[in-house]
């Protein structure tokens, strides 16, 4: 994929979420990013294209189908290189064991990382969390790893 200079010129980043993650992400990202929301597995399968710069998938997507979407993308040759980042934006602390299991499982299935935005907000403050999230998203959408550990 050619690297457009400005995120505003990219195809939409797909946000797979049945809740309000797209609104939180829109408010959190620093810059003009186009976001498209997929609320079901079927919608995500229709929206994710080979030129999609990134898929952000909430852990609660479509009653726990985050792993199904990731497996689908990795098994579809045209989509296998589209970056995939699991994300959690809801309030409430995810206990350390569950956090680690999501991080390990998403990596094992081929995701580019997992970000617990709420954890980042608690650890770094809201402004720094927004900055880090924007850096990660831009790096992945441009085809680079972006320091995706929520630690």
C-alpha positions as YAML, in Angstrom:
chain: A
units: angstrom
residues:
- id: 1
  name: UNK
  ca: [0.00, 0.00, 0.00]
- id: 2
  name: UNK
  ca: [1.37, 3.41, -0.93]
- id: 3
  name: UNK
  ca: [1.75, 5.69, 2.04]
- id: 4
  name: UNK
  ca: [-0.44, 8.78, 1.70]
- id: 5
  name: UNK
  ca: [1.04, 11.79, 3.45]
- id: 6
  name: UNK
  ca: [-2.00, 12.67, 5.53]
- id: 7
  name: UNK
  ca: [-4.30, 10.33, 7.51]
- id: 8
  name: UNK
  ca: [-7.28, 12.32, 6.19]
- id: 9
  name: UNK
  ca: [-6.54, 10.91, 2.70]
- id: 10
  name: UNK
  ca: [-6.47, 7.27, 3.83]
- id: 11
  name: UNK
  ca: [-9.37, 4.87, 3.33]
- id: 12
  name: UNK
  ca: [-11.35, 4.54, 6.56]
- id: 13
  name: UNK
  ca: [-9.93, 2.71, 9.53]
- id: 14
  name: UNK
  ca: [-12.45, 0.02, 10.46]
- id: 15
  name: UNK
  ca: [-13.62, 0.03, 14.07]
- id: 16
  name: UNK
  ca: [-15.25, -3.31, 14.88]
- id: 17
  name: UNK
  ca: [-17.42, -2.61, 17.89]
- id: 18
  name: UNK
  ca: [-21.00, -3.02, 19.03]
- id: 19
  name: UNK
  ca: [-20.72, -0.28, 21.65]
- id: 20
  name: UNK
  ca: [-19.40, 3.24, 21.71]
- id: 21
  name: UNK
  ca: [-15.73, 2.65, 20.91]
- id: 22
  name: UNK
  ca: [-15.91, 4.55, 17.64]
- id: 23
  name: UNK
  ca: [-17.05, 7.70, 19.48]
- id: 24
  name: UNK
  ca: [-14.33, 7.34, 22.13]
- id: 25
  name: UNK
  ca: [-11.70, 6.72, 19.44]
- id: 26
  name: UNK
  ca: [-12.90, 9.68, 17.38]
- id: 27
  name: UNK
  ca: [-12.54, 11.87, 20.49]
- id: 28
  name: UNK
  ca: [-9.18, 10.35, 21.44]
- id: 29
  name: UNK
  ca: [-7.34, 10.46, 18.13]
- id: 30
  name: UNK
  ca: [-5.24, 13.49, 17.38]
- id: 31
  name: UNK
  ca: [-5.72, 14.25, 13.70]
- id: 32
  name: UNK
  ca: [-8.21, 13.81, 10.89]
- id: 33
  name: UNK
  ca: [-8.80, 10.07, 10.67]
- id: 34
  name: UNK
  ca: [-11.72, 8.57, 8.82]
- id: 35
  name: UNK
  ca: [-13.37, 5.83, 10.88]
- id: 36
  name: UNK
  ca: [-16.04, 3.35, 9.74]
- id: 37
  name: UNK
  ca: [-17.91, 1.27, 12.30]
- id: 38
  name: UNK
  ca: [-18.77, -2.40, 11.85]
- id: 39
  name: UNK
  ca: [-21.20, -3.59, 14.50]
- id: 40
  name: UNK
  ca: [-21.41, -7.22, 13.39]
- id: 41
  name: UNK
  ca: [-19.09, -9.84, 11.97]
- id: 42
  name: UNK
  ca: [-20.94, -9.69, 8.63]
- id: 43
  name: UNK
  ca: [-20.53, -5.91, 8.46]
- id: 44
  name: UNK
  ca: [-16.82, -6.19, 9.27]
- id: 45
  name: UNK
  ca: [-16.34, -8.80, 6.56]
- id: 46
  name: UNK
  ca: [-17.96, -6.44, 4.04]
- id: 47
  name: UNK
  ca: [-16.06, -3.34, 5.16]
- id: 48
  name: UNK
  ca: [-12.52, -4.69, 5.50]
- id: 49
  name: UNK
  ca: [-10.79, -4.39, 2.13]
- id: 50
  name: UNK
  ca: [-7.19, -5.03, 1.08]
- id: 51
  name: UNK
  ca: [-6.55, -1.26, 1.13]
- id: 52
  name: UNK
  ca: [-7.96, -0.83, 4.65]
- id: 53
  name: UNK
  ca: [-5.12, 0.79, 6.60]
- id: 54
  name: UNK
  ca: [-6.07, -0.77, 9.96]
- id: 55
  name: UNK
  ca: [-8.76, -2.67, 11.84]
- id: 56
  name: UNK
  ca: [-9.35, -1.68, 15.46]
- id: 57
  name: UNK
  ca: [-11.41, -4.38, 17.13]
- id: 58
  name: UNK
  ca: [-12.94, -3.98, 20.55]
- id: 59
  name: UNK
  ca: [-12.65, -6.98, 22.84]
- id: 60
  name: UNK
  ca: [-16.45, -7.14, 23.18]
- id: 61
  name: UNK
  ca: [-17.11, -7.01, 19.42]
- id: 62
  name: UNK
  ca: [-20.24, -8.89, 18.34]
- id: 63
  name: UNK
  ca: [-20.60, -11.00, 21.49]
- id: 64
  name: UNK
  ca: [-16.94, -11.99, 21.65]
- id: 65
  name: UNK
  ca: [-16.24, -12.45, 17.93]
- id: 66
  name: UNK
  ca: [-13.00, -10.47, 17.99]
- id: 67
  name: UNK
  ca: [-10.96, -13.66, 17.59]
- id: 68
  name: UNK
  ca: [-13.26, -14.84, 14.78]
- id: 69
  name: UNK
  ca: [-12.67, -11.60, 12.87]
- id: 70
  name: UNK
  ca: [-8.93, -11.87, 13.37]
- id: 71
  name: UNK
  ca: [-8.89, -15.50, 12.18]
- id: 72
  name: UNK
  ca: [-11.05, -14.58, 9.17]
- id: 73
  name: UNK
  ca: [-8.68, -11.79, 8.15]
- id: 74
  name: UNK
  ca: [-5.54, -13.91, 8.55]
- id: 75
  name: UNK
  ca: [-7.13, -16.78, 6.57]
- id: 76
  name: UNK
  ca: [-8.19, -14.50, 3.70]
- id: 77
  name: UNK
  ca: [-5.13, -13.95, 1.48]
- id: 78
  name: UNK
  ca: [-6.19, -10.47, 0.33]
- id: 79
  name: UNK
  ca: [-6.70, -9.33, 3.94]
- id: 80
  name: UNK
  ca: [-3.91, -11.19, 5.71]
- id: 81
  name: UNK
  ca: [-1.57, -8.19, 5.73]
- id: 82
  name: UNK
  ca: [-4.14, -5.63, 6.90]
- id: 83
  name: UNK
  ca: [-2.99, -4.56, 10.38]
- id: 84
  name: UNK
  ca: [-5.27, -5.64, 13.23]
- id: 85
  name: UNK
  ca: [-5.19, -4.16, 16.69]
- id: 86
  name: UNK
  ca: [-7.36, -5.35, 19.55]
- id: 87
  name: UNK
  ca: [-8.49, -2.47, 21.68]
- id: 88
  name: UNK
  ca: [-10.38, -1.95, 24.88]
- id: 89
  name: UNK
  ca: [-11.82, 1.51, 25.48]
- id: 90
  name: UNK
  ca: [-14.44, 0.88, 28.16]
- id: 91
  name: UNK
  ca: [-14.05, 2.13, 31.68]
- id: 92
  name: UNK
  ca: [-13.32, -0.35, 34.41]
- id: 93
  name: UNK
  ca: [-10.03, -1.97, 35.10]
- id: 94
  name: UNK
  ca: [-9.36, -5.25, 33.35]
- id: 95
  name: UNK
  ca: [-7.68, -7.54, 35.87]
- id: 96
  name: UNK
  ca: [-4.07, -8.42, 35.10]
- id: 97
  name: UNK
  ca: [-4.75, -12.10, 34.31]
- id: 98
  name: UNK
  ca: [-7.48, -11.26, 31.79]
- id: 99
  name: UNK
  ca: [-5.36, -8.49, 30.29]
- id: 100
  name: UNK
  ca: [-2.44, -10.86, 29.80]
- id: 101
  name: UNK
  ca: [-4.65, -13.58, 28.29]
- id: 102
  name: UNK
  ca: [-6.10, -11.17, 25.71]
- id: 103
  name: UNK
  ca: [-2.63, -9.88, 24.87]
- id: 104
  name: UNK
  ca: [-1.21, -13.39, 24.44]
- id: 105
  name: UNK
  ca: [-4.19, -14.73, 22.45]
- id: 106
  name: UNK
  ca: [-4.31, -11.81, 20.02]
- id: 107
  name: UNK
  ca: [-0.57, -12.07, 19.35]
- id: 108
  name: UNK
  ca: [-0.80, -15.85, 18.88]
- id: 109
  name: UNK
  ca: [-3.52, -15.35, 16.26]
- id: 110
  name: UNK
  ca: [-1.48, -12.77, 14.37]
- id: 111
  name: UNK
  ca: [-2.72, -9.41, 15.68]
- id: 112
  name: UNK
  ca: [-0.35, -6.49, 15.69]
- id: 113
  name: UNK
  ca: [-1.09, -5.72, 19.31]
- id: 114
  name: UNK
  ca: [-3.54, -4.97, 22.08]
- id: 115
  name: UNK
  ca: [-4.16, -1.59, 23.67]
- id: 116
  name: UNK
  ca: [-6.19, -1.11, 26.82]
- id: 117
  name: UNK
  ca: [-6.94, 2.60, 26.47]
- id: 118
  name: UNK
  ca: [-8.46, 2.83, 29.95]
- id: 119
  name: UNK
  ca: [-5.26, 1.35, 31.43]
- id: 120
  name: UNK
  ca: [-3.22, 3.90, 29.51]
- id: 121
  name: UNK
  ca: [-5.43, 6.73, 30.78]
- id: 122
  name: UNK
  ca: [-4.90, 5.61, 34.36]
- id: 123
  name: UNK
  ca: [-1.16, 5.14, 33.91]
- id: 124
  name: UNK
  ca: [-0.26, 8.12, 31.73]
- id: 125
  name: UNK
  ca: [-3.19, 10.54, 31.96]
- id: 126
  name: UNK
  ca: [-5.71, 11.26, 29.24]
- id: 127
  name: UNK
  ca: [-3.56, 13.56, 27.10]
- id: 128
  name: UNK
  ca: [-0.60, 11.17, 26.99]
- id: 129
  name: UNK
  ca: [-2.92, 8.19, 26.38]
- id: 130
  name: UNK
  ca: [-4.43, 10.02, 23.38]
- id: 131
  name: UNK
  ca: [-0.96, 10.82, 22.09]
- id: 132
  name: UNK
  ca: [0.25, 7.22, 22.46]
- id: 133
  name: UNK
  ca: [-2.90, 5.83, 20.83]
- id: 134
  name: UNK
  ca: [-2.53, 8.18, 17.86]
- id: 135
  name: UNK
  ca: [1.14, 7.21, 17.45]
- id: 136
  name: UNK
  ca: [0.28, 3.48, 17.51]
- id: 137
  name: UNK
  ca: [-2.56, 3.81, 15.05]
- id: 138
  name: UNK
  ca: [-0.55, 5.92, 12.65]
- id: 139
  name: UNK
  ca: [2.45, 3.59, 12.82]
- id: 140
  name: UNK
  ca: [0.34, 0.50, 12.11]
- id: 141
  name: UNK
  ca: [-1.63, 2.19, 9.34]
- id: 142
  name: UNK
  ca: [1.66, 3.16, 7.71]
- id: 143
  name: UNK
  ca: [2.90, -0.43, 7.95]
- id: 144
  name: UNK
  ca: [5.18, -0.13, 10.98]
- id: 145
  name: UNK
  ca: [4.92, -1.64, 14.44]
- id: 146
  name: UNK
  ca: [4.08, 1.04, 16.94]
- id: 147
  name: UNK
  ca: [4.93, 0.08, 20.51]
- id: 148
  name: UNK
  ca: [1.59, -1.53, 21.21]
- id: 149
  name: UNK
  ca: [2.01, -2.82, 24.71]
- id: 150
  name: UNK
  ca: [-0.38, -1.34, 27.22]
- id: 151
  name: UNK
  ca: [2.26, -1.74, 29.90]
...
